[in-house]
Amino acid sequence: MNQNMSLTLNSSTSEKYFRIASISIAFYDYLITLPAEWRFYRSQPSIYRISLACVLFILIRYISALVMILSNYGYFASSFTQQTCQHYYLAAPVFKVMQSMTSQVILGVRTFNIARRDRKIGVALLLLYLICISVEWFTDLYHRIPVVVDGNCSPVDSGKTLSAWIFYLAVMLYDLVMLTVSIMHLLRYNPLSNRVGRLVRVLIYDGIGYFIVLSAANLLNLVLYHTTSSETQLAGVSVGYAVTWIMSQRILINIREMSESDSRRLETVVVARPTNNSARKNAMSGLRSHFESKSHSKNSKSPIEPEFPPTSTRNGHPEDVELDIRVCVERSVKVDYGSYEHSSSWDKPTA
């Protein structure tokens, strides 16, 4: 009996440490990213025409803050009864799925843009997204019961066959697919500029870093949710909230900062030269901005023609691919075949 009490006390203490640490890290990250948030707002054409990137940034930022508040308030409060907990305990799990959905949209749009907005890939990613969020909604809410201990309120997985851990497995599988598709397309790029090569490397490292950090947090929760102890199950959930919040918004911030670094110069740049006629007809050989620059946000649409070097046999890839990031070009070269204007899905106003 004393041993069980000691294990319960240790689990409770560990959960408190995890939660306090995650709250501190998330709050610190929120403060240091306030300037980036302000730059997001300033770059929008108007309050009625907000880009998709800005909408996703707002959603991941404040849904994450809300889920952390709801979850940690339920844990640290001391005035819940079984009746009041009955009306409260599902709030955190519901917003947890909403946070995961927003994060997966960010990864999905990023992957879709890296894949040149290929329609077949887009349909496949959308189907995968719908399947994953369906699994996440079901597994995160199924067999949840309110548990009141010393006045706090926690949602616990009480089924004979524990299912909440499958939520984290679905998230990890989705992230792995997004990472694989992104890297496969990024490795096919044939950059003819050092800046474009750096851009490709940054996108690869961002994707790998996001996957490693978030998978570590998801794996921790997956293991903890395999236990039947209510104290142990929720020990790492707040860490998952914080990591998803930070890494997801960092992807958007990094993309925008790379875009803005060269916003005063050229809008497009070559990545690779098409080596056959079909590639020339079906692919654009430039990079478009993920986000509209301030100087082009007010009814200014004067794209600069992309450059194509006369020859390029590097890596031998016949396909030409694009990334939707504004970068700087060092020179311009005229060619004898045309290209077409291709706008970024990040830039489309949502209202």
Disulfide bonds with the S-S distance in Angstrom:
Cys85-Cys153 1.87
